[in-house]
């Protein structure tokens, strides 16, 4: 018997010994119990339907039951004394085909203990000793392709990380999109004791592309069939999950089920909870062959080493080819083929209790697999409707899902107790850098922010854009937080070209943004806007980090560096593209300046031409940007000259100059030491000047700043003296760094600052 069987038998022996050795105690408990209380069962494995003991007749019945239990005890002890069977001796091969039906009848396709436990609420009176080593790595394989699946899988990962106590190794089979998103996410997430590997799904397409598939998952819904070939040859076992899974327990409990596999069992699956494979859902419904109700492949335990020995690749291919001759295509992707193979080879399956895959789709019988929702371990939203499915406990399931959906992922960066993590050089270097900072420094928090690693989810929504072939394309770059969300639709109406946005949000705010975007016809009609979520952490707004994140995702030759509270003039996108050619941007280091204006009115009749803008400027409806509070920021633009200019003109850098410019994609990034309010753009323009960029003002371009409530950071800057002192310190350090990097030419920045 296996170690798991021994545990089960020992539990029963312990319970029965109590009944046999202490019958008087058991009688006392039964007689003195109030009639309103539930009767105590004689066995933990039978339904709770026994009656209370009382009187001579019932005493005699109990004595008979005790004698029966003694006989069962002797049988159990004989079972324990038998020598263990070798699982390898039972592996089938071509010469043992005749034994398959006998193996199936002896072993069964289900886990009887698990099924009986499910009948009494998936609980047991004996606590099983853990069969997973404390620091054993649990391997999880997930097929994930595209923008939506990359977003959905994060909730699954959060639910697994929340409950886990073991190191994890995720194996993602992805397309190029999902790999870019998830590799960036895990790299910036920095969760200890988590390893991630990626496998190119595009290289596997030829393995399954010959199978016609009607399922909404497309070709990627067939990739689980080739995991034995895809995953490392030395990987022996893996848990395979769909992206629409939510865990309500430690995944180690599921990993422990591998120890229950008997004989030839190589697949752990939960029975399908709908009537799909019974073929009675509608008239002329003709499903693929399956064993009984069939099995759902949203959660699979795979014994990879044994599957390879069984020549799994050949097995499923031959079955698929045979069935496709009559079925023509799959309806449920890999699940149809798995079930067809199992129909022919039922000995392969170890049936998992249904609480390991509670399927919430139309026509399911999921409610019959549990008595209480607290018994559930894995929720599977296996319907295109997802959270809108019908179930009497759907609100509980939905709330569980939403809990992980909006859960702060930064809290999952906790170290595992007693399990040393593998050396992560990035993490080690970061810790070393932070340890070198002086915690007594009044500006410590400012300095620390520069090295904070913010969890980043690139392309949170679908993105689809290819730059034009003429090498003049321009992407608008901006950053925002939740309080500027209302600007998105207006900017999309003013700028028809590609946009790269970095949004600074919490996990809960990211979901609010998702609902906002999906409810907006304007935003949903635009496939060329990349939304990149940078998750909140720390006390400062990391404005320059956000800009850098958005800049790195630009795939056009040029980028227009703007802010979210500015509306570009209508037609600016095409105007900038023409300027690229006119000013030979490809061969010259130029920063094209777009003059900035502002209005104090929340409702503005946006000027459709330069002449109309000048009219509003003269009437006092518009002003040059920040003329009344920070003239130096845009004074070098020379607005007086711009009024009459008809051709681009060059301007010189001056102290505190911070215009909005279009530059080549390879221009320098923003300096991360500047956070919150103050000097974040000034430092960047200074660096452009140090690299000998030429500032050229465009005569027919303009942008207008729209009014809004002051940000938290500018309020802190104005009210906190220490904030201003630290900003001044950072400015001086930046200028010193510039002098070291650019030599004598950079001295002008220090003298200009002193003279201003």
N, C-alpha and C positions, 0 to 999 in steps of 0.2 A: 504494500500500500504506500501511497505517497505521504509526504510529511503533512500535507493538508488533510488527508483522510485520517491520519493518526490523531491530529488535533480534534477533528470532528468526533471521532470515536471516544477520545478521552473526555470530551465535554459531556457526551451522553453517559459514559461510565460514572463520571463525577455526580451527575444529576441522579442517575438511577441508584447509586450507592447511598445517597442521602435518603431516598425513598425507602430503600430496603432496610438500612440500618436504623433509621429513625421513624418507623411507621407510626409510633405513638405520637411523635411530634407532629407528623403530617396530619394525623387524625385530629389532634388538638387544634391545629390551625384551621382545619376545615370546619370543625363543629362550632368553634367560637367565632367564626367570621360572620358578620352581619349578612342577612339574606340579600341586602341591596348591593353588596359588593360582587364583583365579577368572580366566578369560580376559578380556582387555581388549576392549571392543566397538569396532567400526569406526565406529559412529555413535551419538551419544547418544540418538537417537530410535528406535532399533530395540532389540528384546529382547536381553538379554545372553545370547546363545547361540552366539557365534562360538567357533571352536576356535583353539588356539595355532598360530602359524606355525612351520614347521620343515621343512627339506628342500626340494629343487628344485620338487616339485609344488606345495607350499604357497606357495613364492616366486612361482611363475607365477600362482597364484590371486590372490595379493596384487597383482601387477602389473595383472591384469585389473580388480580392484576399484578400483585407483588410477585407471585410465583412465575407469572408470565415474563415479568421484567428480569427475574433471576435467570430464566432460560435464555433470554435475549443477551444478558450480560455474558453468559458463558460463550455464546456464539461470537460476540464481539471480541472477547479475549482470544478465542481461536484465530480470528481474523488478524489481530495484532501480532500473534506469534508466527504468522506465515512469513517466509523470506520475501523481500521486496522483488517486484518484477522489473526487468530492464525495459525501459521504453523503447530503446533502439531495436530490441528484438522484434518489435511489433510493426516496424516501418514496412509499408507495403512495397512490392515491386511487381514486375510483370508476371512473375511466377506464382504470386500469392493472390491473384484476382479472385479465386474461389473462396478466400477467407474474408472478403470484404463484408459480406452480409452478416457473417457471424460476428465480426468485430463490431459492426454497427449495433447489432442486437445486444451484445454484452456491454459496450461502452455507452451507447446512446448518443444522440446528437445534442443532448441538453445537459445542463448541470442540475441534477435533481435536487441537490441540497439547496442550490440557489433558488430553484423554482418553488420549493416548499417554504423557504424563507420569505419569498415574495408573497406567498399566500397569507402569511401572518404579519405582514407589514414590513418585510425586508429587515427584520431585526432578529437578534439571537440573544439568548440568556448568557452565552459564553463569549467572552471577549477574546478574539483570535490574536495570537501572538504575531507580531509583524514578520513577514517573510521577505521583506525588502531590506537590504542592508542600509544602515543609516546614511551612508554617503554614496550609495550606488547611483549611477547616472541612469536616468530614465530617458529613453529615446522616443521622440514624437515626430511623425512624418505628416506633412500637410501639403496638399496641392493648392496653389494659390496663384491666380493669374488676373491681371487687370487692376484698375483703380478701385473699383467697388469691393472686390474680394480682399484687396490689401487693407482696406479700411475695416472691413468686417472681421478679419482674422485677429485684429488687435484686441477685440473684446474677448475672444476665446483665449488668447495668450494671457490677458489680465486675469481671467478666472482661474487659469492653471497656476499662474505665479502666486496668486493670492493664497491658495490653499497648500501649495507644495512645501515639502521639507527636504527634498532631495535635489541634487544637481540635475539640470535638464539639458538635453541636446536636441535642438529643433532641426529637422531636415526639411527644408522648403523646396518643393518642386515648383519653379516659377517661370514666368515669361520675363523678358527684359524689364518691363514696367514694374512688376511686383518686386523683382530683385533690387532695383534701384531704390524703391520706397522702403522696403523692409530692411535692407542692409544699412541704410541711413538711420532708420528708426532704432534698430538694435545697437548700432555703433554709438549713438547719442544717448540711448537709454542707460547703458552701462549697468546692467543688472548682474550682480555677482552670481557665479556658479551657473551661468547660462551660456551655452555654446550654440552657434548658429552656422549651418552650412546650406549652400544653395546649389541646386541642380537645374540645368537649363532644360526647361520643358520643350523648347523649340527643337532641341536635338532628339527628343523622344516622339515627336509628332508622327514620324514615319512608322513607328511601331504600332500606332493605333489608328492612323488616319484612314485606313482601309475599312474601318467599321462605321457604317452609317449610324448616326445618333440623333434622335429627336429631342433629347433632353436639353433644358435651357443652359446647362453647364457647358455644352459644346464639347469640343475635342478634349478639353482639360478634364472633363468628367470621366474620361477613360484611363487616365494616367495611373491610377492606383493599380491597374493590372500589371504594370511593368516595374513595380517597386523592387522586386527581387533582382532585377537587372540594373536598376538605377542607383540604389543605395549601396554603400561600401560592402564589399564581399565578406569582410570580417564582422559585420553587424549581424547579430544572431536574432534579435527580436526587436519589434518596434510597435508602438501604438499609432494607428493611422486615424486621423480625424478630419471631418469636413470643417469648413470655415464657419459654419453656422451652428457651432456647438458651444454650450456654456457648461462649465464644471461647477458643481456644488459641493465637491469634496476633494480630498487630496488625490492627485492622479496616481500616487503610489499604490493606492488601494486597487486600482485597475491593473497596474503593473504586476501586482501580487497574484492576479488571477492566472498568469502564465504558469504558476506552480500547480494549478489544478488541471492542466492539460494532461490527457491520458493517451497512451498508445499512439495512434496515428494522427491525433488532432493537431492541426497546424493553423487553423483560423478560429479566432474568437469573435462571435457575432451575436447580436440580439435579434430575436425573431421580428419580422416585419409586423407592424401593429395596424396595418390596414388590410383590406380584403383584395388588394391589387392582384396578387398572384393567385387568388382563388378564382379570378375571372368573372366575378358576379357584380361588378360595380355598375355596369350599364350593358345594354344590348350589344352583342357582337364584340364585346371586350375580349381580346385575345392576348394574354400576357405571355412572357417567356416562361419556360418550364421552371418549376421551383419545388422544393421539398415542403409540402404543406403550405403554410402561409409565407414561406420564404424568409430571407434574412435581409436586414437593412445594413448597408455598408457605410453609414455615417460614422460609426465607431468600429474599428477592426483591430484585433490583436493578431499580429503576423509573426509566426516562427519562421524567420527568413531562411535560416540554415536548413531546416527540414524541407521547406518549400522548394529550395533549390535542388535538394536531393531527389525530390519527387518530380523534377523536371516540370515545374509549374508553368513555365513559358509555353512549352509544347502542349500541356494539358488544356490551358484556357484558349489557346489559339485554335486547336482542333475542335473544341466545343463551340466556339464562336462561329467558325466557318460552317459547321454542320447546321447550327440553328438559324444562321442568317439565310440559308437557302430557302427557308419557309417564312421566317419572321421579317426579313428584308432590312430591318433596322432595329436598334435598341431604343426603348422608350425611357428607361431609367439608367442609361449609361452603364458604368462598370457593374452596377448592382445586378442587372439582368444577366451578365456573363458569369459573375460570381455564383449566382443562384443556379444557373444551368450546369456549371461544373459540380456544385454541391449535390444537385439532383442525381448526377451519375456517381458521385463519390461522397456519400453522406458521412463516411468515417472521418472526413477532414475537419468537421466542425465541432468546436466546443461551444455549446449554446450558453451565452451570458444571460444572467437575470435581466429582466427588462428595464430595471432602474438604471442600467448603464447606457441606455439610449432611449429615453422617453421621447417618442416621435410626435411632434405637434404639427401634423399636416391634416388636410381634409380627409375625412373618412377613416381616421385612425381610432383604435380602441385603447389609446394610451391610458385612459382613466381606469382601466381594468387591471393595470399592472402595479398599482400602489393603493394603499389605504389612506396614507397621509402624505402630503407633499414634502414633509420633512424627511421621508424615506428616500427621496430621489437623489441621484448622484450626477447624472448627465442629462441635460435638456438639449434636444435637437430640433431646431426650427427648420425642418426639412420641407418647406412649402414656399413657392414663389411669393405667397402672401406674408411670410415671415411672422411678424408680431401681430398680424391681424387674423390669425387663425382662431377657430372656435374651440373652446375647451372650458369646462366649468371652473378650472383653476388658472385660466390664462392670465388673469391679473397678477397672480403670484409669480408665474413664470416670467411675465413681462417685467415686473418689478425687479426680479432677480437679475434679468438681463440688463436692465437700465442701471442697476447698481454698479455693475462692472463696466458698462459703457461709459459712465461718467466718473468712474473711480480715478483718483489722482494717481497716475502711473508712477510718479516719482516716489511714492510710498513703497513701491515694490522693489526698490533698490537695496533692500536689506540683505545683510550677509546671512548665510545659513549657519546656525549654531553648531559648532563642532565639526564642520566640513570645510577644510581649507579650499579656497578657490584657486584655479589655475592662474598662473602669473599673467596679468594683463598689463602690458607695457604702457599703454595709454593711461590706464588708471594709476599705475605706479608713478609715472612721470608727473601726472596731475597732482597726486598727493605730495610728491616731493616739492613741486613748485609752491603749493599752498603752504607747506610747512616752513618755507623760507620767508614767508610774509610775516611782518611784525604785527601781532594781534593788538599790541598797545598803540599802534599808529592810529591817530584820529581818522585817517582816510582808509583804514583797513578794508571796510566793506566795499568801497569804490574799487580798490585794487583787486579784491577777491572776485568781484563780478566779472572782470576781464577773463578769468579762467574758468568760470562756471560753464559746464557742459549742459546745454538745454536740449531736452528730448525734442526731436524734430520729425514731423511726419510730412514728407514732400508729397505734392499732388494729392491733396485730400479729396479732391473731386476729379472727375474725368477731364482729361486734357488731350486735345487733339489739334496739333498745328505743325505744319511744315513751312519753314521760311521760304520766301520767294527765291528764285534762282538768280536774280540780278544782284545779289549781295548788297542790297540797300535796306534790308528790313530792320525795323526798330521795335524794341520791346519797352513798354513803360514799366518802371520798377518803383514799388512803393511798399510801405509797411503800415500796419494799423493794429489797433486793439478793438475790443468789443464796442466801445463808445463811438467809434467812427464807422461802424458797419453801414450806416445809412448812406454813406458816400459812394458805395460800390456801384449802385445802379446808375447814378449820374455820371460817374467816370466812364462806365461802359458805353453810355450814350454819346459821350464826347470823344472817345478814343476807340476806333474800330480795329486797331492793330492788336498784336499780342500783349498780354499783361502778365507780370510776375509779381505776386503779392505774398508777403510774409505776415501772418496774423499771430499776434501774441495773445494766447488764450489758455484758459484752464481746460481740463478734460470736459467739464460740464458745458463751458462756453463753446467749445468746439462742436458739441452736438446742437446747441442753439443756432450756431452759424450754419450748420448743415441743414437744419430745418428751414432757416431763413432763405438760404440759397436755393434749395429744392422747391420752395414756394414762390420763387421769383421767376417770372417768364423772361425777364431781361437777362438774368444771370444764366439761366438754363439754356438760353438760346446761343450762348457764347461758349464754344469749345476751346478758344484760344486764351483762356485765363487760367494761369496756374496758381492754385491756392496752397500755400505751404504753412502748416501749423507749427509754430514754435511754442512749446508748452511753458507756462508760467513757472518761474522759480526765482527766489531771491526777492529783494525789496526794491530793485531798480528796474526801470523799463530799458531793456537792452537794445536801444534804437539802432545802433550801428551793426550789431549782430544780425538783427532782422534784415537790414538793408543788404548785408553780405549774403544771407541765405537766399534772398530774392534774386540777387545778382548772379549767384552761382547757377541758377536754373534758367538763365537766359540762353536761348538757342539761336538767337539772331546775331548778325555781326555787330549791331549797335544797340545801345540802350539809353533811354531817356530817364534820368534819375530825378524822380518827382517825390511829392508827399501826397498822402491820401486826401488831405483837405484842400487840394488845388484841383480846379477843373481846367483842363487844357482847352484851348480854343477849338472850335469845330474845324476839322481838316488839318490839325497839327500833324497827325501821323503821316499823311501824304506829303505835307510840306517838308518835314524832316527828311523823308526819303529822297526828295528832290535835292535837298541841301547836301546830302551825302555826295551826290554826283557833282553838284556845282562847286563844292569846296574841296573836292578830291580827298575826302576823309580817309580813304583806304591807304593813302600814302603820306598822310600828315597827322601829327599828334595835335588834334584840335578838340576843344570843348565848346560846343555850340550853346550859347546862352539864350534861354527863353525868358524874356522879361516878365517879372512877376508883379501882379497888382492884387488889390484886395477890396472887398466890400464889407460894410458893416451891416448890410441888409440880408436877412435870411431869405427873402424872395428877391431875386434879381432877374431882370430881363437881360439874359446873357448876350453881350455884343457879338454880332455875327461878322464883324469886319473891324479892321483897325480904325477906320474913320468913326464907326459907331462907338468904339472904346474911347477914343480921344474925346468924343462929345460927352460921354458919361464922366470922363476924367475932369473935364472943364466944369461940368455941372455939380461935381462933388459927390456923385454916386459911387465913383471908384477913386482909389488912391494908389500911389506906388506903394509896394509892399513894405510895411513896417516903417514908413517914413517918419512917423511920429514917436516911435519908441526905439528903433534900431536902424538909423539911417545908414550906418556904415555897412550893413549887411549887403545892400544892393546898390549903393551909390556908384560904384565903378561901372555899373551897367550904362550909366549916362542916359537917363530917361529924356533929357532935353534933346539930345542928339537923335534918340530913337524916334521922337515924334515926327521928324522930317526925313529920316533915313529911308532910302529905297534900296540900298545894297548893304550886305553884311559889313560890319566894321569891327576892328580889333580893339580890345580894351586891355589895360594892364592890371595885374594883380595888386590889390591893396590889402592892408590889414583888415581882418574880420570879413572879408568878401565871402559870401556863401550863395552864389546863384544856383539856379536849377539848370542842369546842362545835359546835353546829349554827348556821349563819348563812345569810343570803341569798347567792345566787350572785354578786351584784355587790359582795361585801365585798372589802377590799383583799387583795393578794397578800402572800406572805412576802418578807422582805428577803433578797436573795441574798448579801449580804456574809457571812452566817453559814453556815459550812460545817462538816461533821463534827459534833462534839459541842459543845453549849453555846449557850444563848440563842436558838436558832432559833425556838422557839415563844413564848418570853417576849416577844421583839420584836414578834411578830405580835399577841399579846393587847394589848400596850401600844398598838399602832396602832389596834386596834378601840376601845379606851377613849378614845383621842385623838379618834376620829371619833364619840364619844358613843354608842357601843353600850352597851346595858343588859345586864348579866350576870344571867341568871335560871337558878337551879338547879332541875332537874326532880326531883320527889320520888320518882318511881317508876322512874327510869332508872339504869342502872349499866353499867359495863364492867370487865373484869378483865384485867390484864396477866399474860401467861404467861411463865414463866422461859425464859431462853436464855443462851447463852454471851455474854460481853461483846463488844461490837463493837470493831473495830480502832480506831475514832476515840476511843472513851471511854478505851481503854487508852493511846492517844497523849496525850490530855488529862491523864491522871493522871501520866504518866511524863515528859512534856516540859514544862519550865518555860517555854520560849519560846512554846509553844502557848498556855499560860494567859495569858502577858503579851499576846500578840497579840489574844486573845479580849477581854481587858479594854480594850485600845485600841479595838477595833471597837465595843464597847458604848458607850464614851464618845463616839465619833464619831456613832453612831446617835442617841444622846440629844441631841447638839448639832443634828443634822439635824431631829429632832422639834421642838426649840425654834424653829428657823427656819421650819418648815412650819406649826406650830400655835400659835405665839406664846406669850403669857403663860401660857395654860392648861397648856402642856407643861412648865413649870418644875417641876411636882410630881414628874415622873419622875426628875429629877436629885436633888431633895431626898429623895425616898423611897429612892433608891439609897444616898445618903450616910447615911441614918438606919438602914438595914437592917443 
